[in-house]
Amino acid sequence: MDGEPNEIIGQNNDLTDLNIELLDKSLTDQINLKSSEDNDETSSERNETQEDGDDGEKRNSEIYAGDINNDDQILEEQRREIIRLIKLNREEEREGDRVYIIPKGWYELFFNTELKDSTKLGPIAISSIVRDYKNFLLKDYETNPYTSLPETVFIKLVEWYGMSEDSKPLYTYLIRDQETGKLVTEYNKIYFRIQYLKAPENRSRSETSSTYRDINNSNFFTASAIDTLKDSMTKVVEYFFDIENDLDIEKLKIKVWYVNSRQDENQSGDNSNSSSYLVDEIQFLSSHSRTHITKDLLNQKLRDLNMLSGNFVVEVIQSHKNYHWVSNYLNYNKIQPGRGIMGLQNLGNTCYMNSALQCLVHIPQLRDYFLYNGFQSEINATNPLGYQGYMANAFSSLIHNLFAERLGSNNNATSMAPTHFKSTIGHINNMFSGYLQQDSQEFLAFLLDSLHEDLNRIIDKPYIEKPSLSDSDDVDDFETVRKLANDTWETHLRRNDSVITDLFVGMYKSTLECPECNNVSVTFDPYNDLTLPLPVDSVWKSKVRIFPQNSPPCTLEVELDKNATFQDLKEYIAKKAQLDVNNIYGCDIFSHQFYNNFESNNSQSNFLGVKELISENDLVIFYEIQAEKGDTIIPVLNTSIEDGFTSSRLFGIPFFISLSPSEINNPLIVRRKLENQYKYLSGGYIHFPSQNKEYDDNDDGSAVSIDKFQSIREKYPDVDLEKYTEYLKYANPTVLAEQENLTPEVASEENNPEGCKKFFDIKIINGLDDRMLSKSSNDSKRESPVFWTPPGHMNYRGARDINDFMDPIIADIYNYGTSKENANTETQENDVEMSDEEKKEEEENVAVEEELLEQPQEENEAMDVEDLEDLKVELNEEKMVELDTPNFSDLFKDNNTVIVCEWNTLSVDEAFTSDKIINWERPGVLENKELDEMREVRSNNNKKKLDITLGDCLKLFSKKEVLGVNDSWYCPKCKEHRQASKRIQIWNTPDILLIHLKRFESSRSFSDKITEVVKFPITNLDMRYHVVDQEDPRGYIYDLIAVDNHFGGIGGGHYTAYVKNCVDNQWYYFNDGHVTEAVPEDSIAGSAYLLFYLRRPINDDSQGDIGYGSERLREILNESRSNHDTQLEQLNRVQAELYETNKTDAEDMSEEEEKEEDEEEDMQYSNEDESSSLDENKSGEESIQNSTNESNPSLSDVNKISENDNDEEEEEGDSDSTNSDRKRIRLIQDHVTSTS
């Protein structure tokens, strides 16, 4: 339990908050009123009793609930009795009288004249107002008010009403207020802590570790201001040996110091010294004042000694040994400066934190700022963006643990656990609250930002507009740009000014140029770490297929930047294939179907890069479709019926055809365009009907001879066939198989009875729901037609023959000269029995549909009958079965119709023969000379093994680049978003140059780590050639002071650090808790992640010593260092002065002389003890007599009530107490009185 003084001072100066005189008068009036209503005899008897001296008092003191039948009269009598006792107590009260504490609410209810039933009062619940009985710690007065009563009043109330089960008496004393001279209740007792001054060499390893848990909650006690120092010393010694129970009380000598805790806050940055249990010599000597407790002080009151708060510091040595007191430690031992060569223990995946902290704490200026407590005067506790100084104090505490001066074995610790720092930053930021792996750079960025806000010198941040150039300013004038840079920096400092700003912050210069109007924008932004890209081959490699509209398919090998977009890929393909980029459409093909339409409005290509969008094994095809706005693009699927099967299976690769508005109503044009595409996709098969010479002659716009279609004229003698010229000219009137040199098998009468080869049937799936389709935008502003693809895994077996959608005459023209005229063929095919495999697949399809219709009720609670019908309709649409048959002219107008070309095995084998060098499965290779040249250059560079240098990274950082489509810049002059050219340059650099090598590449769906070695200089990094501002008086030369390393990959790894120690200027390797010597050259490796460079100061006679940071920071550092040196000198001076009065007698006397002195002290103690016992007995008798004269209560009753008193008497009089207990009590008293 935390022990804190009670907040109420001097409450209830008159013992109660109630006006006793008014209560007495009110109660008298009520009693007189009731007495007049009673019979005269009863009233006379009561009046006589009240006037009867001691006998009346005795009767009034024995009022119990059962004495009077009227409960109202009981309360009245009890109240009068309490008022009488309080009045009597006031006349004879004196300082030191006991008063008891009870809940104020109960006491006020007792005197409430409206209360008629005493049973409603209940027992007195003292526990409701108490936190700690032993140390008299009460609860908050505002929520749990309390009051004090004289002992006689308390005894009487407890006799009548008792106490609750969990309560016991709680008393304090009356003391005289030093200002008013009045007696007041001592609610706020003096609060003392016990501390142990222990020599460093006597401390255990756990006690020197930062993880040592101090016993702050058990090393305190409270005392009354009128207690003697001897009373407090008894508690100090008793509590001390209870805590240090492993010490042999018989073999020790003890010395106690009183330390005033009201010390100057500026003397130490560690405010916990006054509350910690263990203290060292430096903390002891740094205290505000020290008073050695001697025998001549023991009988004085604490108030007279002005010991109203503070700590008692205990030190011990062995008796009869020539040992030195710890308080003289510095007289024999010198303070050793902290070296900082201490590891940080891994608390569980905290290596990211440990490595970054080691790099930070070894920056000399930052270390001194926190080590010498210069930061304390700059804590901004009111900053809403800060953390009330918690982060700054935690970081300071860490630096003190690593670098503060040490004594003895304290200086030999090799590691510490940063538990306090970890818990503090975890409380502030949930990202670091657990024990998951984190990024060291992200941790460092947050730490610097939180320290900045905690120490921001700007209390009230003004709202300031960021400076910018006007339209009339010349961006090519360097002085104009310099003025903008200076204005931006001054504006930044008006809102952000701290030690972090002084040491870590520089400025970028950002230049944007519009490609349309050449408008240039120049801005400046601050940075505290320089993130540099690595010049490595960060390319995305892939092979894509291209399906040109009028040439065979081909493959193109592609290499693009990893950050390239899908649009970049399309433009690259268009350039290499010499195609119009507006006619290229990309799709991902899987299992002979469209899997992903990259042109869709909902496609991830709108925001993902190609590396995330396209995987290594994806089959990506770019189709050339020469179509204009208003044309219709139709997706085409390919199926094949194998011998012995009635249902077809997908094969080949889907493609597209386009129809103009004049072609969309002509099924014969559809067939011709399909055959034309198959000619190129098959690798040049030319025996499709549309590829014969006579067919081509019909397409020259000349008139078509009706005479060639003899059977149609005969079938429709009354029809004017001239109206069907647009259909007739694409028909096959006289083409015979034997004229086309077909193989005997294909040309046989059985397969082609009419003499014309029919390779595939065209079937239609129409009426698809738009919600199932992947479509590009049909915005009226879009210049290209709508591009769409059907859903994957659809039921294409529900497709209907194209003839079902035609006029009979058009159907006859369409089928003229083909085997379609033989209707028996189709009938016979339909009679073929389904195979077992087909039956199984059909059953699976039905089961899936039934499962969708029979979903669990909890998933469709809100689905009514109409919803269920809608679901069935959607499933029917998914089956692609349209109940109503539309006209052919309506099939393609809504962009929801798919063409399925159904082949048979013989046709497939004929058209897609294996002797074709190029076809849709084996596309040709499109040569990419530029890529070959790039690979050759890259190969030569690899042979030369050119190293990547830090200079290369800096050059790449400032390289001009063109913004992507998604990162376009709004040009204020054009009033449009433009893909502007952007260049970021380093305007200037800070004193601490923190360089972040961008080894991790993270996007939405992939992450990677670059492990190439970057050569960076250990000394003499010259930044002059990499900054714009060439007039920085601070110089441009930097030296490496730390490297934060990362080993492993993106998914996990380990952090370590190479650090140049700022005390001995040697390099060390910090691997969590392990520290070894190192050479800085070892840090140049592929693991180097964060580089810390320190600017080399310039000693120029013309400019003087520029120093580091702002003038304000330099003043703080100089002052705090000077104060620290002064404190060390003062410590040595205080120690020398203390030693003169604090020499141990053992240093100047022999062992025999020391024993004689001990015997004399024992004799003196025995005499004092006997005298004290007599005085106490006498005082006790006087107390009994006085108590009896005042109110005549039974003292045995008091003892029954007061458990504290009862416990003390039992402890003193218990016949079963062991000799060991009595001996321990005597030894404690011996230590108290022998203090010297």
Protein Blocks (a to p, Z undefined) as FASTA:
>chain_A
ZZdddfbehiaklopacdfklmmmmmmmmmmmmmmmmcfklmmmmmmmmmnmjlmmmmmm
mccfklpmblmlmmmmmmmmmmmmmmmmmmmgcehiacddddfklmmmmmmmkbmblkln
opadfklmcfblklopacdfklmgcddddfklmmmmmmmnopafkbccddddddddfklo
pacddfbccdddddddddfklpcfklmpmklccffklmcccddfkbcfklmmmmmmmmmm
mmmmmbcfklcccddddddfbbcfklpcblklmmmmbdcfklmmmpmbdcdddfklmmpc
fklnopabccdddddddehiacddfklmmmmbccdddehiacdddebhplmmmmmmmmmm
mpmklmmmmmnommmmmccfkbmkbgnhmmmmmmmmmmmmmmmccehjllmpfbdcfkkm
mmmmmmmpmklmmmcdcdfklmmmmmmmmmmmmmocbfbacddddddddfkbcfklmklm
mmmmmmmmmmmmmmoccfklmmmpccdddddddfklopacddddddfbdcdddddddddd
dddddddfkbccddddddddfkbcfklmmmmmmmmnopafklpccdddeehiafbdfkbm
kbcklmpcfklmpcfklccddddddddehiacdddddddddehiabdcdehjdddddddf
klmmmmklmmmmmmmmmmmmnoopakbfklpmklmmmmnopacdfklmmmlmmmmmmbcf
klmmmmmmmmcfklcfklnopafklmpmklmmnopacfbdcdddehiafklpccddfbfk
lmbdcdddddehiafklpccfklmpcfklmmmmmgoiaklmmmlmmmmmmpccdfklmmm
mmmmmmmmmmmmmgcfklmmmpcfklmmmmmmmmmmmnopafbacdfklmmmnopaccdd
dddfklmmmmmccklmbdfklccddddfklmmmmmmmmmmmmnopacdfklmmmmmmpcc
dddfklcccdfklopacddddddddfbdcfbdcddddfbccdfkbccddfbdcdddfbhp
afklmcfblcbfnbjadcdfbdcddeddfkbccdddddddfklopacddehjbccdddfk
lmmcfkbmbdcddddddddfklopnbgajfklmmmmmmmmmmmmmmmmmmmmmmmmmmmm
mccfklmmcfklmmmmmmmmmmmmmmmmmmmmmmmmmmmmmmmmmmmmmnopafklmmmm
mmmlmmmmmmmmmmkbcfklmmmmmmmmmmmmmgZZ
